[in-house]
Amino acid sequence: MKYIPRWLETRLDEVLESHPVVVLTGPRQVGKSTLLEHAQFLKDWRYITLDDPDALEQAKEDPKGLLWEDKPTIIDEVQRCPDLLLTVKYLVDKSDRRRNFILSGSGNISLRQEPRETLAGRAKYLHLTGFGYREMHGLSTHGILDQIWAGREIKDSFIQSNADMAQSVWRGGLPGVALASSEKVALERLSGYIDTYLERDIQDLVKIRHPENFRRLMKALAQATGWESVQEELSKTCGETRTNVSRYMSLLKDTQLLYEIKGYAVKGERSYKQSKYFWFDSGSACFLAGIHRSRELVNSHVKGRYFENFILQQILSWTSLQLTTPEIFYWKPKSQEMEVDFVISGAAKTLGIEVKSSSQITFGDTKQMREFLKSHPQVSKGIIVYAGNRVYPIASNIYAVPWTVL
């Protein structure tokens, strides 16, 4: 399979100019190892993976010997030996920060905690998501979000695309699934991904006494993606205590498989603060929810929910490239029945995003965004992402934007 360059490569190259160590995290199978093995600017780096039993044994018994060679070094699956980070710190300091390391691994507890304690001031953290739609098709990083964030004029334009929205949402962004030759192959890979995660990754981190309850919890969260999830209801659904539900949800967040989106509010504003949860990948969410074919995304309510999850993935792919990572919220005032799906906030800028799975947008569809802009005069623009093919202004400071240009 031909390697598709990842957008994060440029950001990774830039960060190495200012930091001796980069920690690259992300869920399993999003392409971290593939990036590190194929990126052109890393071709002269030494590559070590702790999936290799010999390398892992040496990392534990003779870490200095493993890293003796004075050249830029990639250590993949570093979470398998957190103590190796002490040796990395020693070598970086001994070389007066001239030695470079890239440490990569699944976004789990051992990788999240240890480097922050041992590599403070030396490491920069980068997060790799699954493929964004435009990234997978080899398009530029400078999409519509870049234009809006930079304050550039948005021009009325027609987007030529034959993209199948349901197929894209159902497959999601895991490279092996998104690029699979058929839906059958994609389904088999999704099934294997979930099973492997349960059998290998989770049990490596936490002893789960009743894996079937954990599986039911993941299914319930997937079916409720984008909704405010109440732990008491989840507890009844999966047959676990609220304490265990809270613990398992924390584990899913720590492994970067579940994203928590909090309510947006400015000072003095009365709006909902209860968290919403989304899966890191719409394909995995569909599979867990029992949607095993793209044609099953026919119900507009169901399609809209997973399309929203898919759009969040595109937003996350974009935020991972920013110098200062913006935060993502949703907005739901207590005073009236309305909601804006996503609010991106950072660097003294804020942008509202609504998601509609329909192929046509009318002025009536802008009601909630208009109210959001009215209530927040510091926000200059809002966009409505939809399934059409034209970028155009639909109301004052509100633009209709095809999903394929994010």
RODO-2510 file (C-alpha; in nm, 4 decimals, decimal comma):
residues 406
     n   res          X          Y          Z
     1     m     0,0000     0,0000     0,0000
     2     k     0,1399     0,3385    -0,0999
     3     y     0,2253     0,5681     0,1903
     4     i     0,0061     0,8771     0,2170
     5     p     0,2003     1,1644     0,3804
     6     r     0,0417     1,2833     0,7040
     7     w    -0,0352     1,6449     0,7752
     8     l     0,1372     1,6213     1,1140
     9     e     0,4759     1,5601     0,9485
    10     t     0,5316     1,9336     0,8946
    11     r     0,4376     2,0165     1,2524
    12     l     0,6667     1,7419     1,3827
    13     d     0,9585     1,8762     1,1798
    14     e     0,8971     2,2298     1,3119
    15     v     0,8798     2,1214     1,6752
    16     l     1,2143     1,9407     1,6557
    17     e     1,3793     2,2773     1,5931
    18     s     1,2834     2,3960     1,9423
    19     h     1,2554     2,0764     2,1499
    20     p     1,5045     1,7886     2,1827
    21     v     1,2213     1,5403     2,2467
    22     v     0,8816     1,4987     2,0817
    23     v     0,6229     1,2657     2,2308
    24     l     0,3826     1,1459     1,9624
    25     t     0,0616     0,9998     2,1035
    26     g    -0,2655     0,8746     1,9627
    27     p    -0,4874     0,5657     1,9692
    28     r    -0,3717     0,2384     1,8197
    29     q    -0,3769     0,1987     1,4414
    30     v    -0,4030     0,5696     1,3524
    31     g    -0,0683     0,5483     1,1713
    32     k     0,1972     0,6613     1,4200
    33     s     0,4493     0,3885     1,3362
    34     t     0,3828     0,4198     0,9627
    35     l     0,4482     0,7946     0,9763
    36     l     0,7733     0,7500     1,1681
    37     e     0,8985     0,4777     0,9318
    38     h     0,8075     0,6581     0,6068
    39     a     0,8352     1,0350     0,6625
    40     q     1,1090     1,1570     0,4307
    41     f     1,2725     1,3914     0,6839
    42     l     1,3152     1,1007     0,9293
    43     k     1,4850     0,8613     0,6880
    44     d     1,8276     0,9009     0,8580
    45     w     1,6962     0,8527     1,2092
    46     r     1,7556     0,5316     1,4003
    47     y     1,4283     0,3455     1,4539
    48     i     1,3682     0,1210     1,7572
    49     t     1,0364    -0,0426     1,8388
    50     l     0,9691    -0,1967     2,1777
    51     d     0,7335    -0,4410     2,0065
    52     d     1,0627    -0,6209     1,9315
    53     p     1,1157    -0,8560     2,2304
    54     d     1,4968    -0,8176     2,2155
    55     a     1,4756    -0,4380     2,2118
    56     l     1,2255    -0,4444     2,4985
    57     e     1,4481    -0,6723     2,7065
    58     q     1,7480    -0,4475     2,6500
    59     a     1,5412    -0,1368     2,7292
    60     k     1,4667    -0,2904     3,0688
    61     e     1,8099    -0,4415     3,1417
    62     d     2,0572    -0,2172     2,9581
    63     p     1,8897     0,1106     2,8489
    64     k     2,2176     0,3006     2,7972
    65     g     2,3443     0,0215     2,5765
    66     l     2,0270     0,0335     2,3687
    67     l     2,0682     0,4066     2,3106
    68     w     2,4462     0,4194     2,2863
    69     e     2,4542     0,5443     1,9269
    70     d     2,4769     0,9248     1,9214
    71     k     2,2231     0,9962     1,6500
    72     p     1,8579     1,1064     1,6330
    73     t     1,6478     0,8159     1,7576
    74     i     1,2852     0,7103     1,7325
    75     i     1,1544     0,4850     2,0102
    76     d     0,8178     0,3377     1,9157
    77     e     0,5778     0,1732     2,1651
    78     v     0,7725     0,3444     2,4431
    79     q     0,4863     0,2910     2,6904
    80     r     0,6060    -0,0703     2,7200
    81     c     0,9061     0,0505     2,9214
    82     p     0,8343     0,3845     3,0939
    83     d     1,1634     0,3663     3,2859
    84     l     1,3469     0,4183     2,9560
    85     l     1,2416     0,7825     2,9749
    86     l     1,4892     0,8378     3,2577
    87     t     1,7702     0,7328     3,0252
    88     v     1,6371     0,9592     2,7492
    89     k     1,6367     1,2501     2,9936
    90     y     1,9944     1,1693     3,1005
    91     l     2,1219     1,1531     2,7409
    92     v     1,9459     1,4754     2,6410
    93     d     2,0918     1,6621     2,9378
    94     k     2,4378     1,5106     2,8952
    95     s     2,4476     1,6265     2,5320
    96     d     2,3359     1,9765     2,6298
    97     r     2,0040     1,9106     2,4510
    98     r     2,1748     1,8284     2,1205
    99     r     2,0432     1,4703     2,1034
   100     n     1,6978     1,4335     1,9536
   101     f     1,4381     1,1696     2,0333
   102     i     1,0882     1,0971     1,9130
   103     l     0,8941     0,8823     2,1576
   104     s     0,5775     0,7251     2,0275
   105     g     0,3077     0,5051     2,1647
   106     s    -0,0610     0,4557     2,2216
   107     g    -0,2209     0,7273     2,4288
   108     n    -0,2425     0,5341     2,7503
   109     i    -0,1817     0,6064     3,1153
   110     s     0,1857     0,5111     3,1296
   111     l     0,2714     0,7323     2,8323
   112     r     0,0587     1,0244     2,9520
   113     q     0,2007     1,0394     3,3037
   114     e     0,5643     0,9399     3,2946
   115     p     0,7123     1,1723     3,0272
   116     r     0,5540     1,4756     3,1870
   117     e     0,7349     1,3965     3,5086
   118     t     1,0742     1,3065     3,3620
   119     l     1,0956     1,5251     3,0513
   120     a     0,9543     1,8530     3,1776
   121     g     1,0929     2,1422     2,9727
   122     r     1,2457     1,9040     2,7195
   123     a     0,9492     1,7466     2,5415
   124     k     0,6676     1,8688     2,3189
   125     y     0,3522     1,6582     2,2909
   126     l     0,1855     1,6032     1,9561
   127     h    -0,1315     1,4054     1,8928
   128     l    -0,2002     1,2043     1,5785
   129     t    -0,5610     1,1434     1,4836
   130     g    -0,6910     0,9067     1,2195
   131     f    -0,7053     1,0324     0,8626
   132     g    -0,8934     1,3508     0,7951
   133     y    -1,0949     1,3291     0,4732
   134     r    -0,8863     1,5897     0,2889
   135     e    -0,5637     1,4497     0,4316
   136     m    -0,6460     1,1014     0,3037
   137     h    -0,6961     1,2437    -0,0450
   138     g    -0,3585     1,4198    -0,0437
   139     l    -0,4995     1,7733    -0,0211
   140     s    -0,3360     2,0758     0,1419
   141     t    -0,3589     2,1470     0,5144
   142     h    -0,4883     2,4941     0,4281
   143     g    -0,8608     2,4247     0,4195
   144     i    -1,1603     2,6368     0,5112
   145     l    -1,0883     2,6283     0,8866
   146     d    -0,7451     2,7791     0,8240
   147     q    -0,8981     3,0547     0,6141
   148     i    -1,1598     3,1438     0,8739
   149     w    -0,9160     3,1207     1,1662
   150     a    -0,6771     3,3555     0,9855
   151     g    -0,9576     3,6028     0,9198
   152     r    -0,9378     3,5717     0,5426
   153     e    -1,2324     3,6382     0,3159
   154     i    -1,4491     3,3356     0,2366
   155     k    -1,5413     3,3348    -0,1298
   156     d    -1,8495     3,1835    -0,2856
   157     s    -1,7300     2,8705    -0,4644
   158     f    -1,8534     2,5396    -0,6049
   159     i    -1,6794     2,2239    -0,4812
   160     q    -1,6489     1,9405    -0,7313
   161     s    -1,6742     1,6135    -0,5398
   162     n    -1,8124     1,2632    -0,5859
   163     a    -1,7571     1,1718    -0,2218
   164     d    -1,9985     0,9282    -0,0587
   165     m    -2,0775     1,0814     0,2782
   166     a    -2,2345     0,7692     0,4329
   167     q    -1,9396     0,5556     0,3242
   168     s    -1,6870     0,8056     0,4634
   169     v    -1,8683     0,8332     0,7974
   170     w    -1,9123     0,4559     0,8295
   171     r    -1,5451     0,3830     0,7571
   172     g    -1,4067     0,6670     0,9692
   173     g    -1,0381     0,7578     0,9778
   174     l    -0,8417     0,4481     1,0822
   175     p    -0,6099     0,4039     0,7799
   176     g    -0,6560     0,0279     0,7532
   177     v    -1,0342     0,0673     0,7520
   178     a    -1,0660     0,3874     0,5496
   179     l    -0,8435     0,2466     0,2730
   180     a    -0,9841    -0,1083     0,2767
   181     s    -1,0699    -0,2499    -0,0655
   182     s    -1,4308    -0,3326     0,0283
   183     e    -1,6861    -0,2903     0,3046
   184     k    -1,6371    -0,6557     0,3979
   185     v    -1,2648    -0,6045     0,4552
   186     a    -1,3341    -0,2787     0,6399
   187     l    -1,5849    -0,4557     0,8679
   188     e    -1,3405    -0,7364     0,9465
   189     r    -1,0723    -0,4831     1,0367
   190     l    -1,3092    -0,2860     1,2601
   191     s    -1,4078    -0,6067     1,4371
   192     g    -1,0446    -0,7040     1,4861
   193     y    -0,9584    -0,3566     1,6117
   194     i    -1,2227    -0,3608     1,8853
   195     d    -1,1437    -0,7180     1,9897
   196     t    -0,7694    -0,6552     2,0008
   197     y    -0,8209    -0,3400     2,2042
   198     l    -1,0293    -0,5257     2,4600
   199     e    -0,8033    -0,8280     2,4787
   200     r    -0,4667    -0,6541     2,4644
   201     d    -0,4593    -0,2858     2,5469
   202     i    -0,7227    -0,2552     2,8171
   203     q    -0,6105    -0,5660     3,0063
   204     d    -0,2536    -0,4337     2,9949
   205     l    -0,3679    -0,1220     3,1791
   206     v    -0,6445    -0,2238     3,4144
   207     k    -0,7811    -0,5567     3,5285
   208     i    -1,1457    -0,5599     3,4177
   209     r    -1,3378    -0,8327     3,5991
   210     h    -1,6335    -0,8319     3,3617
   211     p    -1,5208    -0,7494     3,0050
   212     e    -1,8759    -0,8074     2,8793
   213     n    -1,9973    -0,5144     3,0928
   214     f    -1,7180    -0,2965     2,9579
   215     r    -1,8195    -0,3927     2,6050
   216     r    -2,1821    -0,2993     2,6832
   217     l    -2,0650     0,0370     2,8174
   218     m    -1,8727     0,1079     2,4974
   219     k    -2,1805     0,0128     2,2946
   220     a    -2,4017     0,2428     2,5012
   221     l    -2,1573     0,5315     2,4624
   222     a    -2,1338     0,4685     2,0884
   223     q    -2,5118     0,4640     2,0503
   224     a    -2,5319     0,7911     2,2445
   225     t    -2,2409     0,9628     2,0706
   226     g    -2,2860     1,3385     2,0814
   227     w    -2,5425     1,3232     2,3605
   228     e    -2,5108     1,4234     2,7231
   229     s    -2,4313     1,0893     2,8864
   230     v    -2,5598     1,0343     3,2403
   231     q    -2,3505     0,7882     3,4383
   232     e    -2,6497     0,6591     3,6347
   233     e    -2,8234     0,5587     3,3109
   234     l    -2,5048     0,4067     3,1721
   235     s    -2,4649     0,2087     3,4939
   236     k    -2,8086     0,0500     3,4498
   237     t    -2,7440    -0,0233     3,0826
   238     c    -2,4133    -0,2043     3,1255
   239     g    -2,4697    -0,3627     3,4668
   240     e    -2,1797    -0,1921     3,6432
   241     t    -2,1637     0,0362     3,9454
   242     r    -2,1463     0,4104     3,8885
   243     t    -1,7951     0,4012     4,0341
   244     n    -1,6825     0,1494     3,7731
   245     v    -1,8596     0,3380     3,4934
   246     s    -1,6739     0,6533     3,5947
   247     r    -1,3474     0,4568     3,6124
   248     y    -1,3986     0,2962     3,2708
   249     m    -1,4911     0,6264     3,1075
   250     s    -1,1746     0,7819     3,2505
   251     l    -0,9797     0,4918     3,1026
   252     l    -1,1369     0,5466     2,7596
   253     k    -1,0477     0,9163     2,7791
   254     d    -0,6926     0,8414     2,8944
   255     t    -0,6440     0,6074     2,6002
   256     q    -0,7764     0,8850     2,3726
   257     l    -1,0619     0,6722     2,2438
   258     l    -1,3321     0,8887     2,3978
   259     y    -1,3468     1,2678     2,3753
   260     e    -1,5219     1,4771     2,6359
   261     i    -1,6761     1,8003     2,5054
   262     k    -1,7874     2,0494     2,7696
   263     g    -2,0442     2,3257     2,7487
   264     y    -1,9336     2,6729     2,6394
   265     a    -2,0209     2,9797     2,8446
   266     v    -1,8834     3,3282     2,8927
   267     k    -1,8856     3,4951     3,2336
   268     g    -2,2369     3,5311     3,3667
   269     e    -2,3964     3,3175     3,0956
   270     r    -2,6423     3,0450     3,1982
   271     s    -2,5774     2,7468     2,9767
   272     y    -2,5450     2,3724     3,0181
   273     k    -2,2108     2,2445     3,1440
   274     q    -2,2828     1,8708     3,1325
   275     s    -2,0295     1,6912     2,9145
   276     k    -2,0983     1,5258     2,5828
   277     y    -1,8913     1,2330     2,4609
   278     f    -1,7741     1,1368     2,1151
   279     w    -1,5637     0,8486     1,9870
   280     f    -1,2253     0,9227     1,8360
   281     d    -1,3434     0,7565     1,5162
   282     s    -1,6880     0,7480     1,3565
   283     g    -1,6179     0,4057     1,2008
   284     s    -1,5454     0,2516     1,5407
   285     a    -1,8521     0,4240     1,6858
   286     c    -2,0726     0,2825     1,4092
   287     f    -1,9341    -0,0679     1,4599
   288     l    -1,9817    -0,0596     1,8372
   289     a    -2,3361     0,0712     1,7915
   290     g    -2,4193    -0,2248     1,5652
   291     i    -2,4155    -0,0332     1,2352
   292     h    -2,2289    -0,2825     1,0168
   293     r    -2,3002    -0,1438     0,6698
   294     s    -2,2874     0,2084     0,5350
   295     r    -2,6384     0,1745     0,3936
   296     e    -2,7682     0,1422     0,7482
   297     l    -2,6987     0,5154     0,7902
   298     v    -3,0287     0,5980     0,6231
   299     n    -3,2253     0,7265     0,9205
   300     s    -3,1573     1,0995     0,9235
   301     h    -3,1375     1,1123     1,3037
   302     v    -2,8852     0,8280     1,3188
   303     k    -2,6884     0,9550     1,0194
   304     g    -2,6728     1,3038     1,1686
   305     r    -2,5278     1,1801     1,4967
   306     y    -2,2392     0,9880     1,3384
   307     f    -2,1837     1,2588     1,0778
   308     e    -2,1356     1,4967     1,3711
   309     n    -1,8790     1,2556     1,5173
   310     f    -1,7044     1,2443     1,1791
   311     i    -1,6907     1,6251     1,1596
   312     l    -1,5383     1,6377     1,5083
   313     q    -1,2589     1,4147     1,3731
   314     q    -1,1892     1,6685     1,0980
   315     i    -1,1798     1,9480     1,3561
   316     l    -0,9430     1,7498     1,5796
   317     s    -0,7160     1,6806     1,2831
   318     w    -0,6986     2,0557     1,2208
   319     t    -0,6466     2,1566     1,5859
   320     s    -0,3535     1,9126     1,6161
   321     l    -0,1627     2,1244     1,3627
   322     q    -0,1992     2,4559     1,5445
   323     l     0,0843     2,6210     1,7340
   324     t    -0,1490     2,6628     2,0320
   325     t    -0,4166     2,3944     2,0389
   326     p    -0,7679     2,5450     2,0524
   327     e    -1,0293     2,3960     2,2847
   328     i    -1,3549     2,2455     2,1566
   329     f    -1,6902     2,2996     2,3285
   330     y    -2,0613     2,2881     2,2478
   331     w    -2,3149     2,5621     2,3301
   332     k    -2,6589     2,5024     2,4797
   333     p    -2,8240     2,7923     2,6669
   334     k    -3,0633     2,7176     2,9523
   335     s    -3,2980     2,9955     2,8492
   336     q    -3,4175     2,8384     2,5240
   337     e    -3,4205     2,5166     2,3251
   338     m    -3,1265     2,5505     2,0887
   339     e    -2,7723     2,4278     2,0479
   340     v    -2,4547     2,4871     1,8482
   341     d    -2,2703     2,1594     1,7954
   342     f    -1,9119     2,2810     1,8294
   343     v    -1,7407     2,5966     1,9475
   344     i    -1,3683     2,6256     1,8768
   345     s    -1,1981     2,8679     2,1119
   346     g    -0,8345     2,9709     2,1428
   347     a    -0,5775     3,2414     2,0683
   348     a    -0,8394     3,5124     2,1382
   349     k    -1,0570     3,3678     1,8598
   350     t    -1,3844     3,1781     1,8682
   351     l    -1,5744     3,0022     1,5900
   352     g    -1,9160     2,8371     1,5999
   353     i    -1,9816     2,5220     1,3937
   354     e    -2,3147     2,3550     1,3266
   355     v    -2,3442     2,0202     1,1498
   356     k    -2,6307     1,9302     0,9160
   357     s    -2,6434     1,6039     0,7220
   358     s    -2,8804     1,7485     0,4595
   359     s    -2,7605     1,8539     0,1135
   360     q    -2,9468     2,1866     0,1221
   361     i    -2,9266     2,4732     0,3745
   362     t    -3,1933     2,7397     0,4166
   363     f    -3,1969     3,0629     0,6139
   364     g    -3,4116     2,8866     0,8748
   365     d    -3,1235     2,6475     0,9420
   366     t    -2,9166     2,9418     1,0685
   367     k    -3,1475     3,0286     1,3584
   368     q    -2,9343     2,8708     1,6292
   369     m    -2,6081     3,0063     1,4894
   370     r    -2,7606     3,3544     1,4585
   371     e    -2,8602     3,3406     1,8242
   372     f    -2,5121     3,2225     1,9209
   373     l    -2,3469     3,5113     1,7349
   374     k    -2,5968     3,7572     1,8825
   375     s    -2,5246     3,6309     2,2355
   376     h    -2,1486     3,6371     2,1789
   377     p    -2,0484     3,9523     1,9885
   378     q    -1,6815     3,8614     2,0266
   379     v    -1,7406     3,5742     1,7811
   380     s    -1,7016     3,7053     1,4281
   381     k    -1,8194     3,4063     1,2212
   382     g    -2,0105     3,0817     1,2231
   383     i    -2,0229     2,7987     0,9721
   384     i    -2,2802     2,5328     0,8938
   385     v    -2,1160     2,2157     0,7671
   386     y    -2,3482     2,0255     0,5354
   387     a    -2,3629     1,7570     0,2657
   388     g    -2,3833     1,9959    -0,0292
   389     n    -2,1149     2,1183    -0,2682
   390     r    -2,1110     2,4968    -0,2452
   391     v    -1,9346     2,7388    -0,0092
   392     y    -2,1471     3,0511     0,0267
   393     p    -2,2790     3,3063     0,2789
   394     i    -2,6213     3,1963     0,4027
   395     a    -2,6692     3,4826     0,6534
   396     s    -2,4648     3,7695     0,7963
   397     n    -2,1281     3,6238     0,9062
   398     i    -2,2597     3,2693     0,8613
   399     y    -2,1347     3,0433     0,5827
   400     a    -2,2557     2,7140     0,4429
   401     v    -1,9530     2,4844     0,4034
   402     p    -1,9362     2,1387     0,2396
   403     w    -1,7883     1,8716     0,4675
   404     t    -1,5278     1,7831     0,2052
   405     v    -1,3407     2,1155     0,2450
   406     l    -1,2729     2,1056     0,6223
***
